[in-house]
Amino acid sequence: MGETANVGSKNRRRGRTALLIGTAAVLGLVAGTATGYAIQADRAPAPLPVLGQPGLAYPAKPLPAGRAAKPLSAAEDSRVRTDGDLRKLLLGKPAGAKLIFPDWIQQGWTTIDRRALDFDDEKAAFEDLVGEDFRRAAAISWAEGKAGETHVSLVQYRDQADLRAAEQAETQRYWAVQGENGPDDEGVAIKGSGNGRYYLYDVAQDPGQPPLYGARAIAHRGDILMDIFIYDSEPISEKRVRTLAERQLERL
């Protein structure tokens, strides 16, 4: 009982001391601030720094009245390129390959509902695309070799901050390694992408059917998600999917 009282008494003393020190500090701060204001009042006002930084204005020099700035080229502003015909950014088929036209591609475009059909849970995929500000998607497919097929999609989102495509790329990279057909590793980085990866895996087939191999490449650049699928009856080399992914990214 007495020990408890002593502890409480010490706590009260420490609290009072802290309060006195804190009050003194505040008074000192107020006094110092008041002195600073008094000194500043006797000085001439200092000019404020320029808000803009040199070299950032476009155009660099003011234009005569009635003249507008020349639009930036695609080389100077990637938005000029990606806001145009998205189909023109798709890779063309390689030599010797034959264009194919699956029903989910119509004149180089795929709609939001057809895009959702690529996923096991079509309803959830459709809702996600709507919620993630899906804007449009361009696609191309070709066949090569005995049974090889390649499908390239560019999915663009309504997102000035370029976050939606990044989020979707992360989601698709997660699902690329899930399920019974997923690869044994986390994929391989696509050189120069900063975020893309490609994967090689076996596709489960019905008993008695020939083996089917698959590859997938996922990356994003700006507001565009790049998604590439390759299927073949023969093993797919890393070079094949890597080269395809790198070439497609160069166009974005």
GIVEN-V334209 format. One record per backbone hydrogen bond with DSSP energy under -1.0 kcal/mol. CO is the residue of the C=O (numbers start at 1). NH is the residue of the N-H. Records with the same first field share a line. If there is no record, write none. Layout:
CO->NH  NH
//
This chain:
1->5
2->6
3->7
4->8
5->9
6->10
7->11
8->12
9->13
10->14
11->15
12->16
13->17
14->18
15->19
16->20
17->21
18->22
19->23
20->24
21->25
22->26
23->27
24->28
25->29
26->30
27->31
28->32
29->33
30->34
31->35
32->36
33->37
34->38
35->39
36->40
37->41
40->43
53->56
64->67
73->77
77->80
78->82
79->83
85->88
86->89
87->90
94->97
98->143
102->105
106->109
108->139
109->106
111->115
112->116
115->118
116->119
120->122
121->125
122->126
123->127
124->128
125->129
126->130
127->131
128->132
129->134
130->133
133->158
136->156
137->110
138->154
140->152
141->100
142->150
143->98
144->148
148->144
149->231
150->142
151->229
152->140
153->227
154->138
155->225
156->135  136
157->159
159->162
163->167
164->168
165->169
166->170
167->171
168->172
169->173
170->174
171->175
172->176
174->177
175->178
179->182
188->198
190->193
196->190
197->218
198->188
199->216
201->214
206->209
212->203
213->232
214->201
215->230
216->199
217->228
218->197
219->226
221->224
223->157
224->221
225->155
226->219
227->153
228->217
229->151
230->215
231->149
232->213
237->241
238->242
239->243
240->244
241->245
242->246
243->247
244->248
245->249
246->250
248->251
249->252
//
